[in-house]
């Protein structure tokens, strides 16, 4: 992955926009992420995350500004062709092996370089964030793509509530570690738990979505229930699933795939058709759901989101930092 078309110089961590320039310095509701938030949330989220299973209908609006015009893949495509090694390495394993995965109760621990830290229930985390549907182009490093109608809210809206300090340059996310429920974690195919991260300005970008639903309903287990990340201009492995830890850190996190195969999977993982995977080309992609005889389509820089996100990487050498 070294033949980049975006040949510019790297941004040093010290050059990243300080959090106080883009974070709204508003205080949390009285009682922190507590009772008032849980009461407000009850009207439209508690049915999906209380006693009901994934698949419960959500209340949301459609976001036209951030939605692709493409026709979404079918629910079957999206929910049966997955990379989720905690439930198996075959694309069909997650749907089969996650059927009994329990997403309630669910807690998220927040810590690191922030003023507000602690362990919060899912209802606390989901505070009255208005949910919206966004149809995103999704691209996997194995050169396949989908169009997915996610339901969620901007990650920035959540992160602001924890008040990152000036030391926070990155956000680190962990997937739940529970080998009893996640059979893939009983093996050593990856270093568990799964860890991913974003630079703070990437995490605060309005395209970055904290996702709780798919096709208007609460996330299926195999798609990352109850809480997953979507960063549509990056390869899919950045979309950490079943999030139970969020940490604000000063240094770039050691992420799972970057540790496992650093020559193949970099920290940034921006979709770049000119950067080949060592074992295959990324210049074209196959759209899941089409005929095997369909022609492969050209891969778009930043997965088609260049006009929105390319400025994040001005001065950065994406030939080296893939």
SVG drawing of the C-alpha trace seen along z (x, -y; Angstrom):
<svg xmlns="http://www.w3.org/2000/svg" viewBox="-42 -28 48 49">
<polyline fill="none" stroke="black" stroke-width="0.4" points="0.0,0.0 2.6,-2.5 1.8,-4.0 -0.4,-6.9 -1.7,-9.6 -2.0,-12.1 1.7,-12.9 1.9,-15.5 3.7,-15.9 2.5,-14.5 0.6,-16.6 2.3,-16.4 0.0,-15.9 0.9,-19.4 -0.6,-20.8 -4.0,-19.2 -6.8,-21.7 -7.1,-22.1 -10.3,-20.7 -11.3,-24.0 -11.7,-25.4 -14.4,-23.0 -15.9,-21.7 -18.9,-23.4 -18.1,-24.1 -21.5,-23.3 -22.1,-21.5 -23.8,-18.2 -27.4,-17.9 -27.8,-18.1 -26.8,-14.8 -24.3,-14.1 -25.3,-11.6 -28.1,-10.5 -31.7,-10.5 -32.9,-13.4 -31.3,-12.0 -32.7,-8.6 -36.2,-10.0 -36.0,-12.0 -34.6,-9.0 -37.4,-6.8 -39.9,-8.1 -38.0,-7.0 -35.1,-4.8 -36.0,-2.7 -38.3,-0.4 -35.3,0.6 -32.8,1.0 -34.9,2.0 -36.5,5.5 -36.8,5.6 -34.4,7.5 -32.4,5.9 -34.8,5.2 -37.2,2.9 -38.3,-0.1 -36.5,-3.4 -37.8,-7.0 -35.5,-9.0 -35.4,-11.6 -33.6,-11.1 -30.5,-13.3 -30.4,-14.3 -27.2,-16.4 -25.0,-13.4 -26.8,-10.7 -25.6,-9.1 -28.0,-9.0 -27.2,-5.3 -29.8,-2.6 -29.1,-0.8 -28.2,2.9 -30.9,5.2 -31.1,5.9 -30.2,9.5 -26.9,8.4 -26.0,6.1 -26.8,8.6 -25.4,11.8 -22.1,10.7 -20.0,9.3 -16.5,9.0 -16.8,9.5 -14.0,11.8 -15.4,12.0 -18.0,14.3 -15.9,16.0 -13.8,15.3 -16.2,16.3 -18.5,13.7 -21.6,15.8 -20.3,16.6 -21.4,13.4 -25.1,13.8 -25.0,17.5 -22.9,17.2 -24.3,13.9 -27.9,15.0 -27.8,15.2 -25.4,12.3 -26.8,10.2 -26.8,6.5 -28.7,5.6 -27.6,4.5 -24.8,2.6 -22.3,0.2 -19.7,-2.0 -16.6,-3.2 -15.2,-6.6 -11.8,-7.8 -8.5,-9.3 -7.9,-13.0 -11.3,-14.3 -13.1,-16.2 -16.1,-13.8 -15.2,-10.1 -16.9,-7.1 -19.0,-4.1 -22.4,-4.8 -25.4,-2.8 -26.4,-2.6 -29.4,-4.8 -27.0,-7.4 -24.8,-7.3 -27.7,-7.7 -29.0,-10.8 -31.6,-12.7 -29.6,-12.6 -32.0,-12.9 -31.5,-9.9 -31.1,-10.3 -30.8,-7.9 -27.8,-8.4 -27.2,-6.3 -23.4,-5.8 -21.1,-4.2 -19.1,-1.5 -15.8,-0.1 -14.0,3.0 -10.3,3.4 -11.0,6.7 -12.2,4.6 -15.9,5.0 -18.5,2.3 -22.1,1.8 -24.6,-1.0 -26.0,-1.0 -28.8,-3.0 -27.4,-3.5 -29.3,-5.1 -27.4,-7.0 -26.1,-10.5 -22.9,-12.4 -20.1,-11.0 -19.1,-14.6 -22.3,-15.2 -21.4,-12.4 -17.7,-13.3 -18.4,-16.9 -20.3,-15.8 -17.1,-14.3 -15.2,-17.5 -11.8,-16.3 -8.9,-18.3 -6.2,-20.0 -4.1,-16.8 -6.6,-14.7 -5.4,-14.2 -7.0,-10.8 -10.0,-8.8 -9.6,-5.1 -12.5,-2.5 -12.7,1.0 -15.1,3.8 -16.5,5.9 -14.2,8.7 -16.5,11.7 -15.2,15.0 -18.2,16.8 -20.5,14.9 -18.1,14.2 -16.6,17.5 -14.0,15.9 -12.3,14.4 -11.5,17.8 -8.9,18.1 -5.8,16.1 -6.6,14.9 -6.4,11.3 -5.2,9.7 -8.4,9.2 -10.2,7.0 -10.5,5.3 -9.2,1.7 -9.6,-1.1 -9.0,-4.8 -9.4,-8.1 -7.6,-11.4 -9.7,-13.7 -10.5,-16.0 -11.6,-12.9 -13.8,-11.8 -15.4,-15.2 -16.1,-15.4 -19.9,-15.6 -19.7,-12.5 -18.5,-10.3 -21.5,-8.5 -22.2,-6.7 -24.6,-4.1 -27.4,-2.3 -29.6,-1.2 -29.9,0.2 -32.8,-0.1 -34.8,-2.0 -34.4,0.6 -32.1,1.3 -28.8,2.9 -28.7,6.6 -26.1,8.4 -24.0,9.3 -23.8,5.6 -22.4,4.4 -25.2,4.0 -25.8,2.1 -23.3,-0.6 -20.8,-0.8 -18.8,-3.4 -19.1,-4.3 -16.5,-6.4 -17.5,-6.3 -14.4,-7.6 -12.2,-4.9 -12.0,-1.1 -14.6,0.8 -12.2,2.2 -12.2,-1.2 -15.9,-0.7 -15.4,0.9 -18.5,2.8 -20.1,3.5 -18.3,0.5 -17.8,0.7 -14.8,-1.6 -14.0,-5.1 -10.7,-6.7 -9.3,-10.2 -5.5,-9.8 -2.6,-12.0 -0.7,-9.5 -1.9,-7.4 -3.5,-4.2 -2.1,-0.9 -5.0,0.5 -5.7,4.1 -5.1,4.5 -2.2,2.0 -0.5,4.2 -1.5,7.5 -0.3,6.6 1.3,3.1 2.4,3.5 -1.2,4.1 -3.4,2.1 -2.5,-1.4 -4.0,-3.5 -5.6,-6.0 -7.1,-3.6 -8.4,-6.2 -9.8,-4.8 -7.2,-5.5 -7.4,-3.7 -3.8,-4.3 -2.6,-2.5 -2.5,1.2 -2.9,3.8 0.3,5.9 -1.8,8.9 -4.4,7.2 -5.3,3.9 -7.6,1.4 -8.2,-0.5 -11.5,1.2 -14.2,2.7 -17.0,5.3 -20.4,4.2 -22.0,6.8 -25.5,7.8 -24.8,7.6 -24.2,10.3 -20.9,12.1 -20.7,11.0 -21.1,7.3 -18.1,5.2 -16.0,4.0 -16.3,0.3 -13.5,-2.2 -12.7,-2.9 -13.3,-6.6 -10.7,-8.5 -11.8,-8.8 -14.7,-6.5 -16.4,-9.4 -16.2,-11.8 -13.1,-13.7 -14.9,-17.0 -15.9,-16.8 -12.8,-15.2 -9.7,-15.8 -8.9,-19.0 -8.4,-17.0 -5.2,-15.6 -3.7,-18.8 0.0,-18.5 0.0,-14.8 2.0,-12.2 -0.6,-9.5 2.0,-7.6 3.6,-6.7 0.7,-7.1 -2.0,-4.9"/>
</svg>
